[in-house]
Amino acid sequence: MSLQPSETEQVESLLTDWLRRHNIPGASITIFDSDSEQYANGVGVRNLETTKPATPDTLYAMGSVTKPITALAVFQLVENGELSLSDAVNEYVEHFSNVSGPAITIGELLSHTSGMPTTGPDRALINQATKGVPAGVATEEDRVRYLEQASEYRVSDEERFFYNNTGYNVIGRVIEEVAGRSFSTYVDEEIFRPLNMERATFNEDTFSDADEKALGYQITESGATPAPLPFEELLIPSTGLIASTRDIARFMQEMIRGGGDVFEGATPELVDQMQAEQAIKQTFLDGTKRRYGHGWMRQSLGGDEVVGHGGGISGSTAFAGYLTEAEVGLAIACNASPETHPTDIGLAILALLSGYSRTKVPIFALREKCQAVTGRYESFQNRFTTIVDLADGGISLHTPEQSKEEGIRAFPHHLDPGEFSFYTVTNDGSKRDIEFDLDSDPANMYFRRGRLKRVVR
């Protein structure tokens, strides 16, 4: 696989437009196939104060892109016969020894199917580390106490997907117990070094001493505010990875090749087992399902499947993934938390590289559909005017005197191109359709008691 000049141009255009639309200071990307790096670049700056540029070697906080690495560590121990996915967690640590219902297994924590509630001490720990807000959680004993209290809300009589960072942090303690090393040391020795992930780390001092690192930012209308990273030992196995996109690309390439450098005598089936669907994370309006394996997300894209994971923490966001059939992938990260996540941009780039429109990615299909119907509409004899604006997940219909937040929210029935049927629900519980005919000139909107014509696009 080799990127053509036209493909490079499309990738760079998409990246620069993304940064401009969301006021992102900087981003880095590495595109790869199973054997080699195909494209690597940085756009914008890694630090607004110094204006030093972002590059493929810039360090970013990767957030939950940590999870596939934690899952790999578990599967290494499984392959070595030191534990099993079906083992109860409390065989190794005491965290779930008093939890109601059947014993929680290692596999359930990896796939977020333990039934334990999503809420946990993790957000509080982030605020404690970055904002000085007390969390009431400072030790593993505090975490055990919290989990015992939270177990009252566990769902154990049916399978539920509850995304749960705390479960991954507990898995880190299991790895330490079995391997006899700290989680950070184990991953460094068994994953980072064999894969030549030279800049990957969990260490605050290593990050602080590095010259080429991205400062994370919270972006608001008033500007960009630096967002400190939560270097908190209790959070490392779920969200603590610091790495460059080149580092993550090396990890992903190894997964494409079947894991031989990190599993002695490994076969592709072992990686397949790690990535195989265990639960449905979410379903999109076009019917696409984002499924979850053991530390890996997967979803259809065109005629292929993408496996990978997204992440975000304290003003930094990232995505890494690859197409299982085409065996091409990317790692992308930026130093902000934009509305359009690197996951969506990453999927759009993979779609482009596969010869598809970016509308194969649901977020772009939804936006294009909603954007197409926006404008100012007027009724017969201008008796009333309706403005159609973009709103979260759909559109807002409001009068010129109202804000879009005060208007009627409406959502498309589906993402099929060329058909623009929306619906809203009124206070009396009735469902009302809103139809747009964009083939006419001017465009028409049919709603309530009549037809309105678009007078301003």
MIZAFI-928025 format. One line per field, with one value per residue (C-alpha): residue number from 1; x negated, y, z negated. Coordinates in steps of 0.1 Angstrom, whole numbers, always signed. Layout:
<vexpas>
seq = (NUM; ...)
c1 = (X; ...)
c2 = (Y; ...)
c3 = (Z; ...)
</vexpas>
This chain:
<vexpas>
seq = (1; 2; 3; 4; 5; 6; 7; 8; 9; 10; 11; 12; 13; 14; 15; 16; 17; 18; 19; 20; 21; 22; 23; 24; 25; 26; 27; 28; 29; 30; 31; 32; 33; 34; 35; 36; 37; 38; 39; 40; 41; 42; 43; 44; 45; 46; 47; 48; 49; 50; 51; 52; 53; 54; 55; 56; 57; 58; 59; 60; 61; 62; 63; 64; 65; 66; 67; 68; 69; 70; 71; 72; 73; 74; 75; 76; 77; 78; 79; 80; 81; 82; 83; 84; 85; 86; 87; 88; 89; 90; 91; 92; 93; 94; 95; 96; 97; 98; 99; 100; 101; 102; 103; 104; 105; 106; 107; 108; 109; 110; 111; 112; 113; 114; 115; 116; 117; 118; 119; 120; 121; 122; 123; 124; 125; 126; 127; 128; 129; 130; 131; 132; 133; 134; 135; 136; 137; 138; 139; 140; 141; 142; 143; 144; 145; 146; 147; 148; 149; 150; 151; 152; 153; 154; 155; 156; 157; 158; 159; 160; 161; 162; 163; 164; 165; 166; 167; 168; 169; 170; 171; 172; 173; 174; 175; 176; 177; 178; 179; 180; 181; 182; 183; 184; 185; 186; 187; 188; 189; 190; 191; 192; 193; 194; 195; 196; 197; 198; 199; 200; 201; 202; 203; 204; 205; 206; 207; 208; 209; 210; 211; 212; 213; 214; 215; 216; 217; 218; 219; 220; 221; 222; 223; 224; 225; 226; 227; 228; 229; 230; 231; 232; 233; 234; 235; 236; 237; 238; 239; 240; 241; 242; 243; 244; 245; 246; 247; 248; 249; 250; 251; 252; 253; 254; 255; 256; 257; 258; 259; 260; 261; 262; 263; 264; 265; 266; 267; 268; 269; 270; 271; 272; 273; 274; 275; 276; 277; 278; 279; 280; 281; 282; 283; 284; 285; 286; 287; 288; 289; 290; 291; 292; 293; 294; 295; 296; 297; 298; 299; 300; 301; 302; 303; 304; 305; 306; 307; 308; 309; 310; 311; 312; 313; 314; 315; 316; 317; 318; 319; 320; 321; 322; 323; 324; 325; 326; 327; 328; 329; 330; 331; 332; 333; 334; 335; 336; 337; 338; 339; 340; 341; 342; 343; 344; 345; 346; 347; 348; 349; 350; 351; 352; 353; 354; 355; 356; 357; 358; 359; 360; 361; 362; 363; 364; 365; 366; 367; 368; 369; 370; 371; 372; 373; 374; 375; 376; 377; 378; 379; 380; 381; 382; 383; 384; 385; 386; 387; 388; 389; 390; 391; 392; 393; 394; 395; 396; 397; 398; 399; 400; 401; 402; 403; 404; 405; 406; 407; 408; 409; 410; 411; 412; 413; 414; 415; 416; 417; 418; 419; 420; 421; 422; 423; 424; 425; 426; 427; 428; 429; 430; 431; 432; 433; 434; 435; 436; 437; 438; 439; 440; 441; 442; 443; 444; 445; 446; 447; 448; 449; 450; 451; 452; 453; 454; 455; 456; 457)
c1 = (+0; -13; +5; +11; +5; +43; +49; +23; +39; +73; +59; +42; +72; +95; +70; +65; +103; +108; +83; +98; +134; +128; +99; +76; +40; +23; +26; +4; +11; -7; +8; -6; -1; -13; -49; -57; -48; -30; -25; -34; -29; -19; +5; +5; -13; -20; -22; -5; -30; -61; -44; -65; -50; -32; -51; -45; -69; -51; -39; -1; +20; +38; +66; +85; +62; +45; +71; +60; +25; +39; +59; +28; +10; +38; +38; +1; +7; +35; +13; -14; +12; +9; +46; +79; +105; +130; +112; +129; +112; +113; +91; +63; +73; +100; +117; +149; +149; +182; +200; +235; +244; +221; +183; +170; +145; +114; +131; +161; +140; +121; +154; +173; +200; +196; +229; +211; +223; +202; +199; +168; +140; +121; +135; +131; +95; +89; +104; +83; +51; +58; +80; +72; +108; +108; +120; +121; +101; +64; +55; +66; +84; +105; +113; +123; +146; +162; +168; +185; +209; +214; +222; +258; +264; +248; +270; +262; +294; +289; +260; +255; +227; +216; +184; +163; +128; +126; +127; +96; +78; +86; +73; +40; +38; +45; +16; -7; +4; -2; -34; -51; -59; -42; -18; -40; -71; -54; -40; -74; -93; -68; -52; -69; -105; -97; -77; -103; -78; -106; -87; -57; -55; -32; -58; -52; -89; -96; -68; -79; -115; -106; -111; -86; -53; -18; -2; +35; +61; +97; +111; +139; +153; +130; +99; +77; +68; +40; +53; +29; +26; +38; +7; +24; +12; +47; +57; +28; +43; +74; +62; +26; +7; -15; -28; -34; -13; -44; -45; -9; -13; -40; -16; +12; -11; -20; +17; +22; -7; +7; -13; -44; -68; -48; -33; -58; -45; -14; +12; +36; +64; +52; +55; +89; +100; +90; +108; +139; +173; +185; +211; +228; +215; +238; +260; +260; +289; +278; +279; +241; +232; +201; +192; +168; +143; +117; +103; +111; +139; +150; +175; +182; +168; +178; +170; +144; +142; +123; +108; +93; +100; +105; +95; +96; +84; +77; +77; +61; +79; +68; +78; +59; +74; +70; +91; +89; +92; +72; +46; +42; +46; +37; +30; +42; +41; +47; +42; +79; +112; +132; +168; +156; +134; +103; +122; +145; +117; +98; +127; +133; +97; +99; +130; +113; +83; +108; +124; +155; +170; +166; +204; +198; +190; +224; +214; +206; +237; +258; +242; +245; +282; +290; +268; +287; +320; +309; +320; +349; +383; +415; +451; +479; +481; +452; +477; +449; +412; +392; +354; +338; +304; +281; +285; +270; +280; +305; +320; +338; +369; +374; +387; +364; +372; +361; +327; +322; +321; +357; +369; +384; +358; +362; +342; +339; +356; +325; +292; +302; +289; +314; +343; +349; +376; +374; +396; +403; +424; +448; +459; +490; +469; +477; +450; +450; +431; +412; +406; +381; +382; +348; +353; +377; +365; +368; +367; +399; +406; +439; +448; +479; +505; +488; +458; +430; +405; +368; +359; +324; +300)
c2 = (+0; +34; +67; +85; +123; +128; +108; +128; +160; +148; +137; +171; +190; +171; +177; +214; +220; +200; +222; +254; +245; +235; +259; +229; +241; +211; +174; +146; +116; +84; +62; +27; -8; -40; -35; +2; +38; +53; +88; +108; +145; +172; +201; +232; +237; +215; +245; +278; +298; +285; +279; +248; +226; +193; +163; +126; +122; +147; +131; +133; +120; +91; +85; +53; +43; +28; +1; -21; -21; -32; -59; -71; -74; -96; -118; -123; -137; -158; -172; -180; -199; -175; -165; -170; -146; -167; -163; -143; -110; -116; -146; -121; -89; -80; -53; -74; -98; -84; -75; -88; -114; -139; -133; -107; -121; -107; -110; -90; -61; -62; -60; -37; -64; -68; -49; -25; +11; +34; +61; +58; +76; +82; +115; +127; +115; +136; +166; +160; +157; +187; +211; +203; +191; +164; +130; +110; +83; +82; +45; +10; +6; +37; +21; -12; +7; +26; -6; -23; +7; +8; -29; -21; -7; -37; -54; -91; -108; -97; -86; -49; -28; -2; +15; +14; +29; +16; -20; -14; +1; -30; -51; -32; -44; -80; -78; -65; -94; -121; -106; -95; -61; -27; -23; +4; -18; -48; -29; -12; -45; -67; -44; -10; -24; -54; -31; -3; +22; +44; +74; +57; +61; +63; +84; +121; +130; +114; +135; +167; +163; +156; +185; +174; +171; +185; +207; +199; +227; +233; +254; +279; +310; +331; +312; +283; +274; +249; +216; +199; +161; +139; +119; +97; +62; +48; +58; +45; +11; +28; +62; +68; +63; +90; +83; +96; +86; +68; +47; +38; +29; +4; -12; -14; -28; -56; -64; -66; -90; -113; -104; -125; -100; -99; -134; -163; -186; -164; -169; -144; -162; -149; -113; -122; -135; -103; -82; -104; -88; -93; -66; -37; -3; +18; +18; +46; +60; +42; +8; +6; -9; -1; -33; -40; -68; -71; -36; -31; -14; -25; -14; -18; +8; +2; -34; -37; -37; -12; -23; +2; +26; +63; +82; +116; +131; +167; +186; +158; +133; +104; +75; +45; +18; -3; -20; -57; -67; -39; -40; -2; +20; +52; +68; +104; +127; +164; +187; +197; +180; +190; +182; +161; +135; +121; +88; +104; +121; +88; +68; +95; +92; +54; +58; +81; +57; +29; +49; +60; +93; +104; +101; +64; +76; +83; +117; +131; +116; +132; +166; +167; +157; +183; +210; +206; +217; +247; +282; +307; +295; +316; +306; +319; +357; +356; +349; +332; +326; +296; +294; +259; +256; +228; +214; +185; +153; +171; +205; +233; +250; +285; +319; +349; +361; +328; +312; +277; +264; +277; +261; +227; +199; +175; +144; +125; +92; +77; +87; +76; +103; +121; +118; +145; +133; +145; +141; +158; +149; +174; +180; +159; +129; +130; +124; +149; +146; +174; +168; +188; +188; +200; +191; +220; +256; +271; +242; +234; +224; +207; +211; +215; +232; +240; +245; +269; +280; +285; +322; +322; +292)
c3 = (+0; +9; +6; +39; +41; +44; +12; -7; +4; -8; -41; -47; -36; -60; -89; -83; -79; -112; -131; -117; -124; -160; -169; -176; -182; -168; -157; -145; -123; -112; -85; -81; -66; -82; -71; -70; -77; -47; -58; -90; -96; -121; -116; -138; -170; -201; -224; -218; -239; -221; -188; -182; -156; -161; -145; -144; -173; -195; -228; -236; -264; -247; -272; -266; -237; -267; -269; -240; -255; -289; -272; -254; -288; -301; -270; -273; -308; -295; -267; -293; -314; -343; -344; -325; -312; -332; -365; -392; -398; -436; -431; -426; -444; -470; -450; -442; -470; -485; -453; -449; -423; -405; -407; -383; -359; -342; -308; -320; -331; -298; -278; -302; -308; -346; -352; -375; -371; -349; -375; -396; -413; -381; -372; -407; -407; -375; -391; -422; -402; -379; -398; -435; -441; -469; -455; -487; -468; -473; -479; -467; -500; -491; -457; -473; -497; -468; -447; -476; -478; -441; -439; -450; -415; -397; -370; -372; -359; -323; -301; -300; -285; -310; -300; -331; -336; -372; -359; -338; -367; -388; -359; -363; -399; -387; -363; -390; -413; -387; -370; -403; -388; -386; -357; -342; -344; -330; -300; -294; -295; -277; -251; -247; -243; -220; -197; -198; -212; -222; -235; -250; -288; -318; -337; -346; -348; -314; -299; -317; -306; -269; -246; -220; -239; -233; -259; -262; -259; -268; -240; -247; -229; -250; -240; -248; -284; -293; -307; -331; -327; -357; -364; -389; -396; -402; -366; -346; -333; -319; -306; -315; -282; -269; -234; -199; -169; -156; -188; -185; -148; -158; -182; -157; -130; -154; -159; -121; -119; -145; -176; -171; -187; -219; -220; -218; -190; -186; -159; -144; -162; -195; -183; -168; -202; -219; -193; -189; -197; -233; -235; -216; -227; -206; -175; -149; -130; -98; -117; -121; -154; -174; -191; -219; -224; -250; -250; -214; -195; -161; -135; -98; -73; -37; -30; -57; -95; -116; -149; -173; -202; -209; -239; -256; -288; -300; -267; -246; -224; -202; -180; -166; -144; -112; -86; -91; -54; -38; -66; -66; -96; -114; -147; -152; -182; -190; -219; -224; -230; -198; -191; -161; -179; -164; -161; -136; -117; -117; -104; -77; -66; -64; -44; -19; -17; -8; +19; +0; -9; -45; -48; -53; -89; -107; -122; -87; -71; -99; -96; -59; -60; -87; -70; -37; -52; -72; -62; -66; -55; -50; -47; -24; -26; -51; -79; -98; -95; -106; -109; -107; -124; -132; -168; -186; -168; -145; -138; -156; -142; -157; -150; -144; -179; -195; -199; -185; -221; -225; -193; -184; -182; -153; -142; -109; -106; -90; -73; -37; -13; +9; -15; -41; -65; -102; -132; -165; -195; -210; -246; -241; -231; -194; -168; -139; -107; -90; -53; -32; +6; +17; +54; +59; +64; +39; +14; -5; -41; -50; -86; -107; -85; -53; -31; -37; -11; -18; -11; -26; -25)
</vexpas>
